[in-house]
Amino acid sequence: MRGQDIKGKALKVWKSKYYYQLAKEGSLNKSHFGIKVLEKLAENSSCILDLGCGEGTRLSIIAKGKKGVGVDISRTAIGLARRTYSNLTFKRANLENLPFEDDSFDLVYCAFVLEHLTNPEKVIREAIRVTRKGGYLVFAAPNYGAPNRASPVFKGSRVSKFFKGLLGDLVYPFSNSFSLLWNEVQPMENPKEHESDYDTSIEPYIGTLIPFSKSFGLSVKVWSVCWEEEKKDVKIQQRLFRFLAEKGIFPFTLWGPHLVLVLQK
């Protein structure tokens, strides 16, 4: 959970210290595959950038004595981060217009932030711009855009989404499209109580993120949809999709609960 850009502003929920308390608890969980990948890459990175750093805990874990820089649109988040982790650098800025020179960082990552953006294509381009030649970019997010999934604030027909998404998976590889085509949803600005990802504004999907990234000449080093993160009490169709994915059958290999993508520039 990270406060990022929704139509050029921060949502009200991103002004809440309680929100960032929950975010910190999530950041302290290092068991996720994406976080393990980040820690490994950080070992050989001297300058690290966290896009959507929130209150800074994840960056403090990843950087571990390296030069770490975090960017977030929320004043509350940046204030908390600066007070808590004075050894790191934090800047308040819009991820669509990063205040850094080209080729500035060895490792740039965006962890559970893509789902809170309104223009992820522009943010990804900025992330590529500030990454050094030979450096790495890492994206991790809920895989809400998969045909078999939806964000907590999705209000359309799940059946329609499923068949439209399945058709898209079959057609997209032959379409020569270099757009993400991610579904937009309406975040809940003032929920009675905060639940994870009520502030979702877009539904990321690895099925289009991989070819979109390749269109910039980036090399895909690792990708995963983290089927191991699937909840145990899912419906029978989800268990079937996972079984088919484990057999290597396309497109079910793309339908896991989270996406992790490691790219090299």
N, C-alpha and C positions, 0 to 999 in steps of 0.2 A: 504494500500500500504506500503510494508516494503521491504527494501533491504536485500535479503538473498542469499543463495548459489546457483549459477548456474555453475555447473561443477567446483566447487572449487574457484570461483572468484565472485566478485561483478560486475554486469552489469554497463555500463557507466552511464546509467540514474540514478543509485543510488549514483552518485557523485554530482548530481545536488541539490542545495539548494531549487530550485523551486519545485522539486519532493517532498521534505519533508515539504514544505509549504502546498502542497496539502494534504499530509498525515496528517498533524496537523489538518487541517480543518475537515478531516474525523474523526479523533479521538475525536474531540470536540462534535461530535454528539452522545449523550448518549441514544438515543431512541431505538437503536437496541436491540432485545431480548438478544443476546449474551452478550452485555455490561451490561445490567441490571443483568444478572446472575452473571457475574464476580464481580460486585460491591457488590452483596449480599454475595457471598462466601468470599470476601476479608474482610468483617466485622469480621470474626472469624479466620483470617489467620494472623500470625505474620511475616511470611517471604514469599515474593511473587516474582516469576520469570516470566519475560516477554520474550518469545522467538521470536526474530524479532522485537525488541522494536522501531526501527526507531529513530525518533528524541525525543522520550521519553514522549510525551504528554499523551498517553493512560495509561502508567504506573503511571504517576503522578496523574491521575484521580482515578485509581484503588487502588493504595497503600494508599493514604490519611494518611500519618503519620506513616505507617507501614514500615518495612524494605523492600524496593523494589530494585530489581536487574534486569537490562535489558541487553540483549545480541543481537548484530547485527554484520553482516560481513562488513558493510559499515563504513569506516573511517569517512566519512562526517556525517553520522547519529550519530555515537557515539560522535564526536566532538560537534555537535549541542546539543545533549542530556546533555552532561557534563556541557556545558556552561549555559544551560537553567535551569536544574534541579539539582543543586549541592547537594541537600539533598538525592538524590538517587545514586545508584551505577550502572555504565555502563561499560560493558566489550566488546571489539571487539573479536569475536570468531566465528568459524564455528559451526552451530547448530548440526552438526553430531558428534562433539567431544567437549562437554561442559566442561568448566574448573571448575567443582564443584564435591564435594564428593557425594557418594550415599546418598539418603534420606536427602537432604538439605533443601527442601522447603515445606511449607504447601499448597501452591497454585502455580501451574505452568500453564501458558496459552500461546496459540499460536493463535493470532487473525489476520486473513487475511494474513497469511504467507505461509500456506501449498501450495498454488497455485504457489509459487515462488521457490520451492525446486526442486532438482533433485533426492533426495533419501529420500522421506518422511518417509519411514518405519524406516530408521536408526534414523531420528530425533525424531520420536515418541518413539522409544526404549530409546533414551537418556532422553527424557522428563519423561518417566516412572522411569528410574533409579534415577533421582535426586529428585523425589517426595517422601515425607515421607509416611510411612505406615499410612493409614487413611486420607492422604491428597487428594487433588483434582487436576485433570487435566481438562482443558477446551480447546477445539478446535473450532474455528469459521473460516469459509471460504466460498467463492462462491461454490455452488454445481454444478460446471461446468461438472462434470462427469455423471450427470443424463442423461438418454437417450434423454430427451426432451430439453437438454441445451448444450451449447458449449461456450468456452472462446472466447474473441475477436480475438485471433490469431489462432483459429482452422481453418484448411484449407481443411479438408476432406469433405466427403459427409455427410450431416446432416441426410439424409434418411438412409444411411447405418449404421451410428452411432445409430440411433434410434432403428432399429430392432436388431442390435447386442446387444445394451444395454438392451433392453426388454428381449431378450433371456437370457442374463447374469443374470438379476434379478430373472428369474424363475429357473435357473439352479444352481446359486451360493450357495443357502442354502443347497444344497445336495452334494456339491462338496468336502467338507472337506478342502477347500483351506483357508489358513491363510495369503494370500497376498492381497495387496490393489488393484492391477491390474488397476491402474489409467493411463489414456491416456497421453502420452507425447506430448507436442506441442513446437513450436519454438518461443521464445520471440523475440520481435522487439527491438534490441539493440539501434538503432538510428532512432526512428520515427521522422517525421518532427515536430509533436507536440504531447505532451504526452496526452494519453487518459487512463482512468482507466483500469488497468490490461493488457496493451500492453506488460508488462513484465512477463506475465504468462508463466510458463514452464511445468506445469502439471495440470491436471484437477481433483480436489478432488471429491469424491462421498461418501455420508454418507452410501449408501447401502453396501459398503464393509468396511468402516471405523469402523462401530459398531462391526461386527464379528471379525475383525482384533484386535480391542482393547480388546474384551472379551477373546481372545486367550491368553492374558497375565494375566488372572485372575482378570481383572479390573471389577468393578461393574458400570453398566450404571445407572446414576441417573436421567439425563434429556437428551432428544434429541429433536431436532426440525429442520425442513427444511424451516421454516420462510415463509410460503405461504403469510403471511401478508405483506411481503416485495415486493411481486410481483408488477410490474409496471401496471398501469391501461390500457395502450394502447397495451396490448399483443394480439396475434392472438387468434382466436376462439378455436383452439385446446388446447392452454394453459389454457383457461378458463374452458374447459371441463376436463382437467387433474386435475385442482384444485377442481372442483366440485366432481370428483370421490374420490380425496384425503380426502375431507371433509366428505365423506360418509364412510371413513375408509377402502377403497378398495386398497389392495396391487397390484402392487408396486407403485401406484400413490402417496401414502403417503410419498414416498422417493424422490419425484421429484420437491420439492420446490426450490426457487432460492438460498438460503443459507443453510449451515449446521451449527448447534450448537450441540456440544456433551460434556456433563459433565460426567466425570468418577471419581470414587474413588478407590484409591489403597488399 
